Amino acid sequence: MDYVKIGITTLIFLACNVLIWFQLNSQLVWDWAKGTKSMWLMSLLGIPISLLFWYCTKIGYEGFGALWPVRFMGFATSMLTFPILTYFYLGEVITIKTVITIFLSVIIMIIQLI
């Protein structure tokens, strides 16, 4: 395992998931994003996000030497970013179920590093 590449993969996954959260949920946060005009901007965001995911998969595969751990890291990072951003921007309460899910996501990430 190449832990530098795995670290880069994790950081890119985190950045992608933050971008995706704003891409999909800006319409719920800001008035300017509620109309159809923002759909063009959100659609254009899909290009750099897709390229980052492609690169992240490539680097992650090189780091882990397998694809399954890359997929699990992608899932786990999304489960870390989504509840936090949803709490801060939409005020949705983080319930005990959400805390357990975040905890399980961290466990998934640790298991992939063992």
Short mmCIF file of the C-alpha atoms (twelve columns), coordinates in Angstrom:
data_MODEL
# 
_entry.id   MODEL 
# 
loop_
_atom_site.group_PDB 
_atom_site.id 
_atom_site.type_symbol 
_atom_site.label_atom_id 
_atom_site.label_alt_id 
_atom_site.label_comp_id 
_atom_site.label_asym_id 
_atom_site.label_seq_id 
_atom_site.Cartn_x 
_atom_site.Cartn_y 
_atom_site.Cartn_z 
_atom_site.pdbx_PDB_model_num 
ATOM 1   C CA . MET A 1   0.000   0.000  0.000   1 
ATOM 2   C CA . ASP A 2   1.148   3.473  -0.861  1 
ATOM 3   C CA . TYR A 3   -0.152  5.637  1.973   1 
ATOM 4   C CA . VAL A 4   0.718   8.897  0.230   1 
ATOM 5   C CA . LYS A 5   -1.520  7.987  -2.715  1 
ATOM 6   C CA . ILE A 6   -4.216  6.784  -0.328  1 
ATOM 7   C CA . GLY A 7   -4.029  10.115 1.505   1 
ATOM 8   C CA . ILE A 8   -4.330  12.021 -1.769  1 
ATOM 9   C CA . THR A 9   -7.273  9.812  -2.727  1 
ATOM 10  C CA . THR A 10  -9.017  10.540 0.573   1 
ATOM 11  C CA . LEU A 11  -8.508  14.290 0.250   1 
ATOM 12  C CA . ILE A 12  -9.805  14.324 -3.327  1 
ATOM 13  C CA . PHE A 13  -12.826 12.253 -2.293  1 
ATOM 14  C CA . LEU A 14  -13.555 14.725 0.511   1 
ATOM 15  C CA . ALA A 15  -13.260 17.686 -1.871  1 
ATOM 16  C CA . CYS A 16  -15.475 15.993 -4.474  1 
ATOM 17  C CA . ASN A 17  -18.153 15.199 -1.934  1 
ATOM 18  C CA . VAL A 18  -18.174 18.794 -0.684  1 
ATOM 19  C CA . LEU A 19  -18.540 20.008 -4.280  1 
ATOM 20  C CA . ILE A 20  -21.330 17.515 -4.908  1 
ATOM 21  C CA . TRP A 21  -23.154 18.625 -1.775  1 
ATOM 22  C CA . PHE A 22  -23.149 22.229 -3.016  1 
ATOM 23  C CA . GLN A 23  -23.932 21.157 -6.575  1 
ATOM 24  C CA . LEU A 24  -27.087 19.319 -5.519  1 
ATOM 25  C CA . ASN A 25  -28.204 21.216 -2.441  1 
ATOM 26  C CA . SER A 26  -27.471 24.878 -3.239  1 
ATOM 27  C CA . GLN A 27  -31.085 25.131 -4.354  1 
ATOM 28  C CA . LEU A 28  -32.110 24.502 -0.742  1 
ATOM 29  C CA . VAL A 29  -29.667 27.010 0.771   1 
ATOM 30  C CA . TRP A 30  -29.568 30.131 -1.410  1 
ATOM 31  C CA . ASP A 31  -32.301 31.972 -3.260  1 
ATOM 32  C CA . TRP A 32  -30.139 32.564 -6.346  1 
ATOM 33  C CA . ALA A 33  -29.845 28.789 -6.821  1 
ATOM 34  C CA . LYS A 34  -33.566 28.009 -6.645  1 
ATOM 35  C CA . GLY A 35  -34.342 28.796 -10.274 1 
ATOM 36  C CA . THR A 36  -33.408 27.039 -13.463 1 
ATOM 37  C CA . LYS A 37  -30.533 29.458 -14.182 1 
ATOM 38  C CA . SER A 38  -28.429 27.782 -11.531 1 
ATOM 39  C CA . MET A 39  -28.905 24.423 -13.241 1 
ATOM 40  C CA . TRP A 40  -26.401 25.497 -15.913 1 
ATOM 41  C CA . LEU A 41  -23.767 26.243 -13.308 1 
ATOM 42  C CA . MET A 42  -24.518 23.021 -11.454 1 
ATOM 43  C CA . SER A 43  -24.358 21.048 -14.715 1 
ATOM 44  C CA . LEU A 44  -20.990 22.579 -15.551 1 
ATOM 45  C CA . LEU A 45  -19.701 21.586 -12.110 1 
ATOM 46  C CA . GLY A 46  -20.254 17.980 -13.166 1 
ATOM 47  C CA . ILE A 47  -17.265 18.149 -15.517 1 
ATOM 48  C CA . PRO A 48  -14.543 18.973 -12.970 1 
ATOM 49  C CA . ILE A 49  -16.171 16.717 -10.392 1 
ATOM 50  C CA . SER A 50  -16.146 13.791 -12.832 1 
ATOM 51  C CA . LEU A 51  -12.516 14.443 -13.751 1 
ATOM 52  C CA . LEU A 52  -11.548 14.579 -10.073 1 
ATOM 53  C CA . PHE A 53  -13.345 11.283 -9.404  1 
ATOM 54  C CA . TRP A 54  -11.595 9.695  -12.398 1 
ATOM 55  C CA . TYR A 55  -8.197  10.856 -11.132 1 
ATOM 56  C CA . CYS A 56  -9.062  9.844  -7.587  1 
ATOM 57  C CA . THR A 57  -9.976  6.335  -8.720  1 
ATOM 58  C CA . LYS A 58  -6.704  6.055  -10.657 1 
ATOM 59  C CA . ILE A 59  -4.545  7.219  -7.740  1 
ATOM 60  C CA . GLY A 60  -6.560  5.171  -5.230  1 
ATOM 61  C CA . TYR A 61  -6.186  2.014  -7.297  1 
ATOM 62  C CA . GLU A 62  -2.440  2.579  -7.470  1 
ATOM 63  C CA . GLY A 63  -2.329  3.222  -3.721  1 
ATOM 64  C CA . PHE A 64  -4.411  0.237  -2.638  1 
ATOM 65  C CA . GLY A 65  -3.650  -2.129 -5.492  1 
ATOM 66  C CA . ALA A 66  -7.360  -2.991 -5.713  1 
ATOM 67  C CA . LEU A 67  -10.610 -1.211 -6.557  1 
ATOM 68  C CA . TRP A 68  -12.849 -2.295 -3.658  1 
ATOM 69  C CA . PRO A 69  -10.999 -0.236 -1.025  1 
ATOM 70  C CA . VAL A 70  -11.248 2.818  -3.289  1 
ATOM 71  C CA . ARG A 71  -15.020 2.369  -3.502  1 
ATOM 72  C CA . PHE A 72  -15.344 1.987  0.255   1 
ATOM 73  C CA . MET A 73  -13.234 5.109  0.851   1 
ATOM 74  C CA . GLY A 74  -15.467 7.044  -1.538  1 
ATOM 75  C CA . PHE A 75  -18.569 5.895  0.298   1 
ATOM 76  C CA . ALA A 76  -17.106 6.602  3.725   1 
ATOM 77  C CA . THR A 77  -15.966 10.123 2.817   1 
ATOM 78  C CA . SER A 78  -19.421 10.935 1.477   1 
ATOM 79  C CA . MET A 79  -20.943 9.755  4.741   1 
ATOM 80  C CA . LEU A 80  -18.606 12.101 6.607   1 
ATOM 81  C CA . THR A 81  -19.210 15.220 4.540   1 
ATOM 82  C CA . PHE A 82  -22.961 15.013 3.909   1 
ATOM 83  C CA . PRO A 83  -24.209 15.110 7.531   1 
ATOM 84  C CA . ILE A 84  -21.790 17.856 8.524   1 
ATOM 85  C CA . LEU A 85  -22.665 20.139 5.616   1 
ATOM 86  C CA . THR A 86  -26.371 19.410 5.985   1 
ATOM 87  C CA . TYR A 87  -26.177 20.350 9.655   1 
ATOM 88  C CA . PHE A 88  -24.276 23.596 9.062   1 
ATOM 89  C CA . TYR A 89  -26.184 24.828 6.012   1 
ATOM 90  C CA . LEU A 90  -29.691 23.437 6.496   1 
ATOM 91  C CA . GLY A 91  -29.768 23.080 10.265  1 
ATOM 92  C CA . GLU A 92  -30.831 19.443 10.172  1 
ATOM 93  C CA . VAL A 93  -30.145 17.799 13.492  1 
ATOM 94  C CA . ILE A 94  -27.528 15.069 13.657  1 
ATOM 95  C CA . THR A 95  -29.439 12.237 15.315  1 
ATOM 96  C CA . ILE A 96  -28.003 9.219  17.092  1 
ATOM 97  C CA . LYS A 97  -28.538 7.212  13.882  1 
ATOM 98  C CA . THR A 98  -26.459 9.748  11.982  1 
ATOM 99  C CA . VAL A 99  -23.716 9.687  14.627  1 
ATOM 100 C CA . ILE A 100 -23.601 5.888  14.413  1 
ATOM 101 C CA . THR A 101 -23.429 6.072  10.610  1 
ATOM 102 C CA . ILE A 102 -20.550 8.579  10.785  1 
ATOM 103 C CA . PHE A 103 -18.784 6.331  13.295  1 
ATOM 104 C CA . LEU A 104 -19.262 3.304  11.013  1 
ATOM 105 C CA . SER A 105 -17.883 5.321  8.094   1 
ATOM 106 C CA . VAL A 106 -14.738 6.046  10.086  1 
ATOM 107 C CA . ILE A 107 -14.459 2.332  10.901  1 
ATOM 108 C CA . ILE A 108 -14.810 1.497  7.181   1 
ATOM 109 C CA . MET A 109 -11.966 3.880  6.404   1 
ATOM 110 C CA . ILE A 110 -9.748  2.418  9.129   1 
ATOM 111 C CA . ILE A 111 -10.428 -1.144 7.959   1 
ATOM 112 C CA . GLN A 112 -9.294  -0.206 4.450   1 
ATOM 113 C CA . LEU A 113 -5.985  1.054  5.874   1 
ATOM 114 C CA . ILE A 114 -5.211  -2.136 7.786   1 
# 
